[in-house]
Amino acid sequence: MTSQMNLKRQHGFTLIELIMVIVILGILSAFALPKFADFSGDAEDSSLEGARGAVRSAAAIAHAACLADSTCNASGATSSVTLEGSAIAMVYGYPSRAGIQTAASLDGYTANVTATASNLIVSVGGDGTPCFTYDEATSSSDAPDIGTASSLNDGADNTVGTTDDTCP
């Protein structure tokens, strides 16, 4: 009976073993966390690229509808076409800055009109980062210019969403 009492089994973990597990998990998380922390920036960039694709496609579809519609004046300054029940304002056969917002369904994006008459800034959020521009057509031989994604340069009043913002 005394030999059975001397052979006690250890139950559970020692304090040192628990501390080592916590240290190892801390080291692993220090390496893994930076890889997952920057996903929001990647998501914004991907969302903006999707919006640029939607704007590019909407401009091409509206232009094709204007060319096919005898009432749309592709060589004149202003006209309109109807796509899926929505009137799209056109300028020289392409969507105007107001028309592209309707045609591309830019709901959920911030669209700011700049001081120049033909420029529209589209951004993911209200802070303007990242963003791209849509410059409407200025003549019948000119297509709209859809800029590349970049960051917003706030103007002199330091208020994002006003007419002095630029997205180079």
C-alpha positions as CSV (number, residue, x, y, z in Angstrom):
1,M,0.0,0.0,0.0
2,T,2.8,2.4,0.7
3,S,4.2,1.8,-2.8
4,Q,0.9,2.9,-4.3
5,M,1.0,6.2,-2.3
6,N,4.5,7.0,-3.5
7,L,3.4,6.7,-7.2
8,K,1.2,9.7,-7.4
9,R,0.5,10.9,-10.9
10,Q,0.9,14.6,-11.8
11,H,-2.3,16.3,-13.0
12,G,-2.5,19.5,-15.0
13,F,0.3,21.8,-16.2
14,T,3.0,23.5,-14.3
15,L,3.2,27.3,-14.2
16,I,6.3,27.3,-16.3
17,E,4.6,25.2,-19.0
18,L,1.7,27.6,-19.2
19,I,4.0,30.7,-19.4
20,M,6.0,29.1,-22.2
21,V,2.8,28.4,-24.2
22,I,1.7,32.0,-23.8
23,V,5.1,33.3,-24.9
24,I,5.1,31.1,-28.0
25,L,1.5,32.2,-28.9
26,G,2.6,35.9,-28.4
27,I,5.6,35.4,-30.7
28,L,3.4,33.7,-33.4
29,S,0.8,36.5,-33.2
30,A,3.5,39.2,-33.5
31,F,4.4,37.7,-36.9
32,A,0.9,36.9,-38.1
33,L,-0.9,40.2,-37.1
34,P,0.8,42.5,-39.5
35,K,-0.1,40.2,-42.4
36,F,-3.8,40.6,-41.6
37,A,-3.9,44.2,-40.4
38,D,-3.6,45.8,-43.8
39,F,-6.6,44.1,-45.4
40,S,-8.8,47.3,-45.1
41,G,-6.5,49.2,-47.4
42,D,-6.5,46.4,-49.9
43,A,-10.3,46.2,-49.7
44,E,-10.6,50.0,-50.4
45,D,-8.2,49.7,-53.3
46,S,-10.2,46.8,-54.8
47,S,-13.5,48.5,-54.2
48,L,-12.2,51.6,-56.1
49,E,-10.9,49.5,-59.0
50,G,-14.4,48.0,-59.2
51,A,-15.9,51.4,-59.3
52,R,-13.5,52.5,-62.0
53,G,-14.5,49.4,-64.0
54,A,-18.2,50.2,-63.5
55,V,-17.6,53.8,-64.7
56,R,-15.6,52.6,-67.7
57,S,-18.3,50.1,-68.7
58,A,-21.2,52.5,-68.0
59,A,-19.5,55.1,-70.2
60,A,-19.1,52.6,-73.1
61,I,-22.6,51.3,-72.8
62,A,-24.1,54.8,-72.6
63,H,-22.0,55.9,-75.6
64,A,-23.2,52.9,-77.6
65,A,-26.8,53.6,-76.7
66,C,-26.3,57.2,-77.8
67,L,-24.9,56.1,-81.1
68,A,-27.8,53.7,-81.6
69,D,-30.5,56.2,-80.6
70,S,-31.4,58.6,-83.4
71,T,-32.6,61.2,-80.9
72,C,-29.2,61.3,-79.1
73,N,-26.9,64.0,-80.4
74,A,-23.5,62.4,-80.2
75,S,-21.8,65.4,-81.9
76,G,-23.7,68.1,-79.9
77,A,-22.9,69.4,-76.5
78,T,-25.9,67.9,-74.6
79,S,-28.5,65.2,-74.9
80,S,-29.7,62.2,-73.0
81,V,-30.3,58.4,-73.3
82,T,-32.4,56.1,-71.2
83,L,-30.8,53.0,-69.7
84,E,-32.9,50.6,-67.6
85,G,-35.5,53.3,-67.0
86,S,-33.0,56.0,-65.9
87,A,-32.2,59.1,-68.0
88,I,-28.5,59.5,-68.4
89,A,-27.3,63.1,-69.2
90,M,-24.9,63.0,-72.1
91,V,-22.2,65.4,-73.3
92,Y,-20.8,64.9,-76.8
93,G,-22.1,61.3,-76.8
94,Y,-20.7,60.3,-73.5
95,P,-22.2,60.5,-69.9
96,S,-21.8,63.9,-68.2
97,R,-20.3,64.0,-64.7
98,A,-23.9,63.8,-63.3
99,G,-24.9,61.1,-65.9
100,I,-22.0,58.8,-65.0
101,Q,-23.1,58.8,-61.4
102,T,-26.5,57.5,-62.5
103,A,-25.2,55.2,-65.2
104,A,-22.5,53.5,-63.1
105,S,-24.7,53.3,-59.9
106,L,-22.1,54.9,-57.7
107,D,-24.1,54.4,-54.5
108,G,-21.9,54.0,-51.5
109,Y,-19.1,56.1,-53.0
110,T,-18.4,59.8,-52.4
111,A,-18.6,61.8,-55.7
112,N,-17.3,65.4,-55.5
113,V,-17.6,67.9,-58.2
114,T,-14.4,70.0,-58.4
115,A,-14.0,73.7,-59.4
116,T,-13.3,72.8,-63.0
117,A,-16.5,72.4,-65.0
118,S,-15.9,68.9,-66.2
119,N,-14.1,67.0,-63.4
120,L,-15.7,64.5,-60.9
121,I,-13.8,62.9,-58.1
122,V,-15.0,59.5,-57.0
123,S,-13.7,58.1,-53.7
124,V,-14.4,55.1,-51.4
125,G,-15.1,57.1,-48.3
126,G,-15.5,60.7,-47.3
127,D,-11.8,61.2,-46.6
128,G,-11.1,60.9,-50.4
129,T,-8.5,58.1,-50.1
130,P,-8.2,56.4,-52.5
131,C,-9.9,58.2,-55.4
132,F,-10.0,58.6,-59.2
133,T,-11.3,61.3,-61.5
134,Y,-13.8,61.3,-64.3
135,D,-13.3,64.1,-66.8
136,E,-16.3,64.3,-69.2
137,A,-15.9,64.6,-72.9
138,T,-15.1,68.2,-74.1
139,S,-15.7,67.7,-77.9
140,S,-17.3,65.2,-80.2
141,S,-13.9,63.7,-81.0
142,D,-12.9,63.4,-77.4
143,A,-13.7,60.5,-75.0
144,P,-14.0,61.0,-71.3
145,D,-10.8,60.5,-69.2
146,I,-11.0,58.1,-66.3
147,G,-8.0,58.7,-64.1
148,T,-6.0,56.1,-62.2
149,A,-6.4,55.5,-58.5
150,S,-4.5,57.9,-56.2
151,S,-4.9,59.9,-53.0
152,L,-6.9,63.1,-52.6
153,N,-5.1,66.4,-52.4
154,D,-7.3,68.6,-50.2
155,G,-7.5,72.2,-51.3
156,A,-6.9,75.4,-49.4
157,D,-10.0,75.2,-47.1
158,N,-8.9,71.7,-45.7
159,T,-12.4,70.4,-46.1
160,V,-12.8,67.2,-48.1
161,G,-15.7,67.3,-50.5
162,T,-15.5,70.9,-51.5
163,T,-14.8,72.4,-54.9
164,D,-11.0,72.8,-54.4
165,D,-10.1,69.1,-54.0
166,T,-8.0,67.4,-56.6
167,C,-7.2,63.7,-57.2
168,P,-4.1,63.7,-59.4
